[in-house]
Amino acid sequence: MTPETALTEIGRGLQMALMLGAPPLIAVLVVGVLVGVIQAATQLNEPTIGFVVKAVALVATLALTGHFLLGKLVAFTTDLFHRIPHLVG
């Protein structure tokens, strides 16, 4: 395996990690900002409110996008396993 091939595979793995992590992280970020703005406007500074709402948003996002994300991960892993003989040899 050449260094260029290794870097290409590492890059593909990092792209997959970003694609799998983006939907939950973006959802939690947006919900966290909205809850923070609402808490600042109402002067209700209870940390558990933000945590519970973000946890619910994370679970909802994973429930909605989990099938798609898991399918992408399985396709990537299967493709990688099929390419192993070409990468090594």
Buried (B, 14 or more C-beta within 10 A) or exposed (E): EEEEEEEEBEEBEEEBEEEBEEBBEEBBEEBBEEBEEEBEEEEEEEEEEBEEBBEEBBEEBBEEBEEEBEEBBEEBEEEBEEEEEEEEE
